[in-house]
Amino acid sequence: MTTHTIALRHLVGGVWTEGLGSAAHSENPADPDGAAVADYTTATSEQLEQAMAAAAAAARGWDQQGLLGRGQVLRRAAQLMEQRSEGLAILMTREQGKSLADSRGEVGATVETLYYHAAAARRPDGATYPSAHPDELIRTVRRPVGTVAVITPWNFPLQIPVWKIAPALLWGNPVVWKPASDTPAMAVALAEILVEAGVPDGVLNLLLGPGHLGAELVAHPQAAAVTFTGSVPVGRAIRDAALPRGAKLQMELGGHNAALVLPDADLAAAADAIVAAAMGSTGQKCTATRRVIAVGDCYDRLVDELVTRVEKLSVGNGLEPGAALGPVVSARARDQVVAAVQLAVDEGAEVLATGTVPAGPGHWVAPTLLAGVSDLTICREEVFGPVTTMLRADDLDAAISLANATDFGLTAAVFTRDERSARRCVDELVAGLVKVNAPSTGSELHAPFGGLRDSSFPAPREQASDSAAEFFTISKTAYLRLSPKDPS
């Protein structure tokens, strides 16, 4: 197992180069007092300009490589990632903190995402229409949108970047990528794979640095499209920077997702799904279940099922056997979750159950099940950790109203055997993704993914190849009329 500190560099114009800014590092959240996972110096505004210039210079050649040729590059990247999967999973657990099982799952899903977008190169890339002129063909043509600015989070340091970068590259766009500062080693590992797979110099540029570097990137006049996953406040700032200059914008932001449990549901199965969704990955998913709404007389029985499961959860170093949950990503994240739970208790919430955490210096947070009412701060503001709150609703009308009483609208879940109730929830819950008898987390990469309200931005959704093509290209209509026949 690799435990030495990795020296990281930036990728600008095909050259791996040292940063010109300040010193920085990433740490193992299970052992923050140990050696750094990675060291680097941050990129500067000057290097950002170099990256944008390199992207512009490489754009034409990448476009001319053709859709099928670019798809082959993504296929080689998938094969390389598959070969290196175990090392990538270990690195992810060391740097991000999630359990090794979760990391292996993310690497595997990322490999599938690369294969999926590689295969999308063989799908139809336009449509044809009849013409009033017998010698004319009308067809749509997709063209690259231009340089794409990619800003990605730390909670899925491999999968979310590939959701964005793979289709951006497939459709002929150069990319300038600023990943989260907590997981720079994972970003470099992905960039190395893409370069080795055949992405030409300048087509992919990677800059490691603080948030203000990302702000400069999305505001850059050459960034024709911006794709971002992160918090609502940062998303609003990106919107204000990108839209006035006409850039295309795709954003996936926070969530405050509800799980509705009806009295006829299989409560044991519902509890399994809710605990997995609320506590899995230490609750560090935008799709995690933040509120559990028990409908009618099932509240006490559901609480018993949930308490039993939460109290059995073990927290520890994700590389060690038996650790169901790892630490949260940083001391800052830990302090925010702990403070949010304490505020909920101060406001009248009851702690129903907690898991156990190890002693020692890791960024540990105990998985916590609360009981309260909907006006608690924790029921309105997203808390990015293994915490969920039980609420009561007299009937389905009240449950739907409670679930929708938030500024977010990312995912929702409903557990019931009654198809009529399930269909009503699909129609009336304000969420971009509704799961029936399944966790609020998880999605299929060939289906559109995105939210409503403050959880997203009204643009083409992520993941599905049709949505990706819509965002990462511009569409033209061509009228192709034959020249008149030669009279000779």
Wavefront OBJ file of the C-alpha trace (Angstrom):
o trace
v 0.000 0.000 0.000
v 1.386 3.421 -0.997
v 1.667 5.709 2.043
v 4.377 8.161 1.015
v 3.543 11.787 0.258
v 2.874 12.361 -3.445
v 4.294 15.456 -5.151
v 1.643 16.921 -7.453
v 1.941 19.191 -10.479
v -0.482 21.000 -12.748
v -1.213 20.098 -16.361
v -1.008 23.090 -18.689
v -0.696 22.746 -22.449
v 0.406 19.124 -22.157
v 3.214 19.894 -19.701
v 3.217 18.821 -16.063
v 4.411 21.945 -14.305
v 4.981 23.265 -10.797
v 2.581 25.827 -9.421
v 3.740 29.400 -8.916
v 1.558 30.066 -5.872
v 1.626 29.076 -2.222
v 2.366 25.672 -0.715
v -0.586 23.371 -0.102
v -1.292 19.757 0.757
v -4.044 17.194 1.192
v -4.345 15.006 4.282
v -5.801 11.694 5.313
v -8.948 12.612 7.287
v -8.594 9.393 9.293
v -5.045 10.385 10.283
v -4.701 14.168 9.949
v -1.646 14.207 12.229
v 0.219 11.803 9.933
v 2.125 12.485 6.751
v 0.363 14.467 4.038
v -1.221 12.461 1.236
v 0.002 14.970 -1.351
v 2.009 18.199 -1.529
v 1.880 20.868 -4.237
v 2.115 24.570 -4.885
v -1.057 26.221 -6.071
v -1.619 27.576 -9.560
v -1.763 31.314 -10.188
v -3.801 33.643 -12.372
v -0.928 33.671 -14.844
v -1.069 29.891 -15.151
v -4.826 30.075 -15.619
v -4.260 32.370 -18.594
v -1.727 29.911 -19.987
v -4.227 27.061 -19.611
v -6.981 28.992 -21.390
v -4.593 29.883 -24.219
v -3.486 26.255 -24.521
v -7.111 25.102 -24.682
v -7.927 27.577 -27.421
v -4.871 26.518 -29.444
v -5.753 22.814 -29.142
v -9.446 23.113 -29.962
v -9.294 22.777 -33.747
v -7.082 19.704 -33.777
v -9.252 17.945 -31.191
v -12.382 18.729 -33.208
v -10.772 17.322 -36.346
v -9.970 14.046 -34.595
v -13.647 13.204 -35.066
v -16.339 11.817 -32.807
v -15.331 8.172 -33.194
v -11.663 8.948 -32.668
v -12.439 10.836 -29.479
v -14.611 7.956 -28.327
v -11.653 5.604 -28.730
v -9.612 7.839 -26.408
v -12.299 7.540 -23.739
v -12.398 3.781 -24.229
v -8.637 3.549 -23.651
v -9.056 5.691 -20.532
v -11.676 3.258 -19.226
v -9.333 0.344 -19.813
v -6.448 2.069 -18.035
v -8.650 2.965 -15.074
v -9.855 -0.608 -14.865
v -6.256 -1.831 -14.713
v -5.417 0.648 -11.909
v -8.678 0.351 -10.008
v -7.340 -0.962 -6.706
v -4.607 1.663 -6.428
v -7.104 4.406 -7.244
v -9.530 3.116 -4.615
v -6.844 3.052 -1.925
v -5.729 6.567 -2.837
v -9.338 7.778 -2.719
v -9.845 6.360 0.766
v -6.579 7.870 1.988
v -7.371 11.311 0.631
v -11.175 11.566 0.912
v -11.848 9.198 3.813
v -14.671 7.020 2.509
v -14.570 3.301 3.147
v -12.528 1.186 0.759
v -15.721 -0.562 -0.357
v -17.245 2.798 -1.279
v -14.069 3.827 -3.082
v -13.993 0.603 -5.081
v -17.612 1.182 -5.998
v -16.888 4.699 -7.184
v -13.927 3.613 -9.297
v -16.029 0.878 -10.892
v -18.869 3.288 -11.637
v -16.398 5.747 -13.154
v -15.007 3.064 -15.452
v -18.555 2.348 -16.616
v -19.133 6.078 -17.202
v -16.095 6.262 -19.467
v -17.225 3.197 -21.424
v -20.730 4.658 -21.691
v -19.608 7.958 -23.183
v -17.126 6.163 -25.437
v -20.019 4.118 -26.816
v -22.135 7.267 -27.198
v -19.776 8.265 -30.016
v -21.639 5.737 -32.183
v -25.081 7.151 -31.534
v -26.784 9.426 -34.107
v -25.334 12.915 -33.885
v -28.121 14.775 -35.646
v -31.507 14.582 -37.334
v -32.693 14.928 -40.925
v -35.795 16.736 -42.175
v -37.665 16.745 -45.487
v -37.232 19.700 -47.795
v -39.588 21.362 -50.254
v -36.750 21.188 -52.783
v -36.198 17.684 -54.245
v -32.424 18.095 -54.428
v -32.004 19.342 -50.859
v -31.233 17.597 -47.580
v -31.890 19.354 -44.275
v -29.986 18.080 -41.259
v -28.858 19.244 -37.861
v -25.159 19.332 -37.058
v -23.605 19.353 -33.598
v -20.502 21.468 -33.074
v -18.308 21.881 -29.965
v -19.451 24.650 -27.656
v -15.863 25.780 -26.932
v -13.598 25.728 -23.909
v -15.400 24.174 -20.937
v -14.646 25.300 -17.374
v -15.102 22.358 -14.992
v -15.378 22.842 -11.217
v -15.811 19.654 -9.185
v -16.300 18.714 -5.499
v -14.424 16.387 -3.167
v -17.182 13.942 -2.184
v -16.990 11.963 -5.446
v -13.489 12.952 -6.583
v -13.437 10.607 -9.586
v -17.008 9.990 -10.670
v -18.332 13.560 -10.778
v -15.336 14.876 -12.761
v -15.798 12.085 -15.319
v -19.541 12.830 -15.564
v -18.472 16.242 -16.834
v -15.098 15.817 -18.509
v -15.846 12.668 -20.541
v -18.797 14.097 -22.521
v -17.099 17.483 -22.818
v -14.137 15.792 -24.480
v -16.285 13.445 -26.545
v -18.055 16.363 -28.207
v -14.785 18.030 -29.167
v -14.297 20.603 -26.426
v -11.056 21.468 -24.648
v -11.344 21.520 -20.856
v -9.838 23.601 -18.058
v -10.509 21.834 -14.752
v -10.254 23.147 -11.186
v -10.995 20.304 -8.724
v -11.696 20.604 -5.010
v -8.689 21.431 -2.860
v -9.339 18.504 -0.505
v -8.727 15.817 -3.161
v -6.024 17.042 -5.571
v -4.197 13.701 -5.793
v -7.315 12.021 -7.207
v -7.594 14.770 -9.817
v -3.999 14.296 -10.919
v -4.483 10.519 -11.112
v -7.474 10.990 -13.428
v -5.671 13.529 -15.604
v -2.693 11.159 -15.949
v -5.011 8.413 -17.213
v -6.668 10.691 -19.770
v -3.311 11.918 -21.064
v -1.960 8.379 -21.327
v -5.141 7.365 -23.158
v -4.386 9.885 -25.878
v -5.912 13.250 -24.979
v -3.670 15.681 -26.922
v -1.625 18.491 -25.408
v -3.760 21.439 -24.365
v -7.089 19.635 -24.652
v -7.185 18.854 -20.913
v -5.712 21.370 -18.490
v -5.689 20.810 -14.729
v -5.155 23.584 -12.193
v -4.915 22.923 -8.454
v -5.716 25.816 -6.193
v -8.081 27.639 -3.875
v -11.634 28.764 -4.515
v -10.716 32.159 -5.932
v -8.904 30.405 -8.795
v -12.165 28.704 -9.688
v -13.935 32.049 -9.547
v -11.441 33.450 -12.053
v -11.926 30.416 -14.282
v -15.715 30.638 -14.524
v -15.547 34.397 -15.106
v -12.978 34.059 -17.891
v -14.305 35.392 -21.216
v -12.994 32.326 -23.089
v -14.985 29.862 -20.929
v -17.844 29.151 -23.322
v -19.514 26.698 -20.930
v -19.307 26.156 -17.176
v -20.243 22.945 -15.392
v -20.196 22.958 -11.588
v -21.182 20.727 -8.676
v -21.078 22.246 -5.212
v -22.867 24.498 -2.770
v -25.746 26.874 -3.436
v -23.863 30.089 -2.457
v -20.946 29.263 -4.765
v -23.388 28.267 -7.493
v -25.124 31.632 -7.274
v -21.798 33.428 -7.595
v -20.941 31.322 -10.655
v -24.324 32.077 -12.199
v -23.754 35.811 -11.733
v -20.312 35.553 -13.341
v -21.168 33.285 -16.281
v -24.622 34.242 -17.506
v -24.101 37.964 -18.224
v -21.436 37.105 -20.803
v -23.588 34.428 -22.445
v -21.802 31.285 -21.292
v -23.731 28.028 -21.098
v -24.190 26.916 -17.496
v -24.877 23.565 -15.859
v -24.987 23.311 -12.062
v -25.875 20.611 -9.551
v -26.093 22.032 -6.054
v -27.307 20.948 -2.622
v -30.265 18.936 -1.422
v -32.487 18.459 1.611
v -34.002 15.177 0.587
v -36.985 13.554 2.273
v -37.967 9.900 2.590
v -41.697 9.323 3.091
v -42.669 6.065 4.796
v -46.322 5.032 4.584
v -47.944 2.635 7.075
v -48.252 -0.145 4.495
v -44.519 -0.136 3.694
v -42.129 -2.956 4.514
v -40.569 -1.092 7.438
v -37.460 -3.259 7.698
v -36.656 -2.772 4.028
v -37.421 0.945 4.300
v -35.113 1.284 7.303
v -32.292 -0.489 5.458
v -32.629 1.898 2.517
v -32.948 5.019 4.682
v -29.886 4.260 6.806
v -27.863 3.490 3.689
v -28.984 6.756 2.090
v -28.630 8.943 5.183
v -25.408 7.529 6.615
v -23.598 5.931 3.671
v -20.401 7.700 2.618
v -20.638 9.380 6.041
v -23.630 11.352 4.773
v -21.467 13.298 2.345
v -23.791 13.038 -0.644
v -26.024 15.768 -1.997
v -28.678 13.068 -2.470
v -28.507 11.783 1.124
v -31.751 11.460 3.102
v -31.857 14.437 5.472
v -35.474 14.053 6.680
v -37.541 10.921 7.341
v -41.300 11.539 7.317
v -43.311 8.771 8.974
v -46.931 8.831 7.836
v -49.785 7.823 10.098
v -49.243 5.225 12.810
v -45.906 3.781 11.626
v -43.698 6.334 13.415
v -42.795 4.318 16.525
v -42.228 1.081 14.618
v -40.026 2.853 12.075
v -38.031 4.550 14.826
v -37.311 1.156 16.395
v -36.052 -0.189 13.066
v -33.845 2.855 12.444
v -32.414 3.035 15.960
v -31.303 -0.587 15.798
v -29.449 0.014 12.543
v -27.851 3.356 13.437
v -26.498 2.070 16.740
v -24.757 -0.800 14.929
v -22.876 1.484 12.532
v -19.122 1.477 13.048
v -16.958 4.441 12.150
v -13.246 4.137 11.517
v -10.368 4.300 9.075
v -11.820 3.312 5.721
v -8.804 1.144 4.950
v -9.436 -1.054 7.983
v -11.842 -4.025 7.894
v -15.153 -3.492 9.648
v -15.409 0.280 9.191
v -18.842 0.915 7.681
v -18.258 4.668 7.616
v -15.098 6.701 7.376
v -14.412 10.177 8.739
v -15.764 13.343 7.200
v -13.368 15.024 4.827
v -11.896 17.758 7.056
v -11.837 19.317 10.495
v -13.955 22.152 9.118
v -16.589 19.685 7.902
v -16.561 17.868 11.245
v -17.046 21.070 13.207
v -19.941 22.151 10.983
v -21.811 18.867 11.449
v -21.221 18.751 15.207
v -22.392 22.352 15.561
v -25.532 21.675 13.509
v -26.486 18.709 15.701
v -25.910 20.743 18.857
v -28.045 23.584 17.501
v -30.841 21.113 16.737
v -30.718 19.825 20.313
v -30.723 23.377 21.640
v -33.820 24.050 19.521
v -35.631 21.065 21.023
v -34.623 18.044 18.918
v -34.207 14.676 20.620
v -31.253 12.402 19.910
v -32.757 8.973 19.230
v -29.585 7.091 18.350
v -25.904 7.534 17.622
v -23.187 5.277 16.331
v -19.744 4.888 17.860
v -16.590 6.702 16.799
v -12.982 5.832 17.569
v -10.781 7.799 19.896
v -7.940 9.646 18.244
v -7.228 12.497 15.887
v -9.434 11.577 12.905
v -12.247 13.807 11.688
v -14.878 11.562 13.229
v -18.606 12.280 13.339
v -21.063 9.887 14.960
v -23.988 8.866 12.745
v -26.994 10.480 14.423
v -30.760 10.002 14.267
v -32.771 12.945 15.588
v -36.467 13.498 16.230
v -37.969 16.938 15.854
v -40.265 19.263 13.984
v -39.981 20.892 10.589
v -39.022 24.362 11.811
v -35.684 23.170 13.195
v -32.742 24.807 11.445
v -31.398 21.350 10.572
v -34.654 20.654 8.693
v -34.130 23.712 6.484
v -30.370 23.953 5.958
v -28.284 21.191 4.441
v -25.880 19.486 6.842
v -23.275 17.473 4.958
v -22.797 14.585 7.324
v -24.358 11.368 8.729
v -27.385 13.008 10.332
v -31.089 12.631 9.606
v -34.219 13.844 11.392
v -37.490 12.014 12.049
v -40.724 13.926 11.415
v -44.382 12.935 11.788
v -47.213 13.424 9.285
v -50.853 12.505 9.845
v -51.486 11.557 6.223
v -49.982 11.631 2.748
v -51.189 15.187 2.099
v -49.291 16.420 5.142
v -46.237 14.317 4.269
v -45.981 15.751 0.769
v -46.344 19.281 2.157
v -43.575 18.612 4.680
v -41.299 17.117 2.053
v -41.800 20.127 -0.227
v -41.254 22.675 2.563
v -37.663 23.401 1.537
v -35.806 25.592 -0.929
v -34.208 22.456 -2.403
v -35.560 19.898 -4.836
v -32.922 17.298 -5.643
v -34.176 13.815 -4.706
v -36.944 12.183 -2.696
v -37.954 8.659 -1.743
v -41.287 7.060 -0.852
v -41.838 3.636 0.667
v -45.232 2.053 0.107
v -46.963 -0.966 -1.389
v -49.736 1.196 -2.809
v -49.122 2.116 -6.438
v -51.631 4.970 -6.368
v -49.767 6.636 -3.495
v -46.445 6.048 -5.226
v -47.644 7.642 -8.448
v -49.008 10.609 -6.557
v -45.625 11.143 -4.901
v -43.871 10.985 -8.267
v -46.227 13.691 -9.532
v -46.351 15.969 -6.480
v -42.976 15.772 -4.724
v -40.799 18.697 -5.788
v -37.666 16.778 -6.711
v -35.784 16.134 -9.911
v -35.369 12.456 -8.993
v -38.019 10.434 -7.116
v -37.286 6.896 -5.911
v -40.032 4.422 -4.953
v -39.057 1.745 -2.409
v -35.396 2.613 -2.930
v -32.817 4.930 -1.325
v -32.816 8.624 -2.218
v -29.184 8.141 -3.250
v -27.930 6.505 -6.414
v -28.785 6.959 -10.078
v -28.186 5.279 -13.423
v -25.635 6.982 -15.647
v -27.813 6.609 -18.770
v -30.750 8.456 -17.152
v -30.845 12.257 -16.676
v -29.797 13.466 -13.223
v -30.619 16.859 -11.763
v -32.769 18.773 -9.340
v -35.279 21.578 -9.047
v -35.367 24.876 -7.146
v -32.025 25.699 -5.480
v -30.700 22.201 -6.157
v -29.943 22.841 -9.790
v -29.989 25.268 -12.680
v -32.465 25.044 -15.569
v -30.093 23.550 -18.112
v -29.623 20.110 -19.707
v -29.178 17.484 -16.977
v -26.043 15.502 -16.221
v -25.186 11.920 -17.158
v -27.538 10.859 -19.975
v -25.806 11.045 -23.356
v -28.622 13.077 -24.943
v -28.493 15.639 -22.120
v -24.713 15.768 -22.329
v -24.796 16.334 -26.081
v -27.302 19.127 -25.624
v -25.098 20.937 -23.118
v -21.636 20.383 -24.576
v -22.518 21.309 -28.159
v -24.220 23.968 -30.180
v -26.668 22.824 -32.829
v -26.762 24.112 -36.397
v -29.243 23.401 -39.177
v -27.696 22.764 -42.589
v -29.579 22.974 -45.928
v -27.553 20.867 -48.340
v -28.764 21.454 -51.890
v -27.169 19.805 -54.876
v -25.619 21.993 -57.525
v -27.684 22.076 -60.762
v -26.899 19.267 -63.167
v -24.241 19.975 -65.744
v -26.193 20.526 -68.975
v -23.421 18.802 -70.930
l 1 2 3 4 5 6 7 8 9 10 11 12 13 14 15 16 17 18 19 20 21 22 23 24 25 26 27 28 29 30 31 32 33 34 35 36 37 38 39 40 41 42 43 44 45 46 47 48 49 50 51 52 53 54 55 56 57 58 59 60 61 62 63 64 65 66 67 68 69 70 71 72 73 74 75 76 77 78 79 80 81 82 83 84 85 86 87 88 89 90 91 92 93 94 95 96 97 98 99 100 101 102 103 104 105 106 107 108 109 110 111 112 113 114 115 116 117 118 119 120 121 122 123 124 125 126 127 128 129 130 131 132 133 134 135 136 137 138 139 140 141 142 143 144 145 146 147 148 149 150 151 152 153 154 155 156 157 158 159 160 161 162 163 164 165 166 167 168 169 170 171 172 173 174 175 176 177 178 179 180 181 182 183 184 185 186 187 188 189 190 191 192 193 194 195 196 197 198 199 200 201 202 203 204 205 206 207 208 209 210 211 212 213 214 215 216 217 218 219 220 221 222 223 224 225 226 227 228 229 230 231 232 233 234 235 236 237 238 239 240 241 242 243 244 245 246 247 248 249 250 251 252 253 254 255 256 257 258 259 260 261 262 263 264 265 266 267 268 269 270 271 272 273 274 275 276 277 278 279 280 281 282 283 284 285 286 287 288 289 290 291 292 293 294 295 296 297 298 299 300 301 302 303 304 305 306 307 308 309 310 311 312 313 314 315 316 317 318 319 320 321 322 323 324 325 326 327 328 329 330 331 332 333 334 335 336 337 338 339 340 341 342 343 344 345 346 347 348 349 350 351 352 353 354 355 356 357 358 359 360 361 362 363 364 365 366 367 368 369 370 371 372 373 374 375 376 377 378 379 380 381 382 383 384 385 386 387 388 389 390 391 392 393 394 395 396 397 398 399 400 401 402 403 404 405 406 407 408 409 410 411 412 413 414 415 416 417 418 419 420 421 422 423 424 425 426 427 428 429 430 431 432 433 434 435 436 437 438 439 440 441 442 443 444 445 446 447 448 449 450 451 452 453 454 455 456 457 458 459 460 461 462 463 464 465 466 467 468 469 470 471 472 473 474 475 476 477 478 479 480 481 482 483 484 485 486 487 488
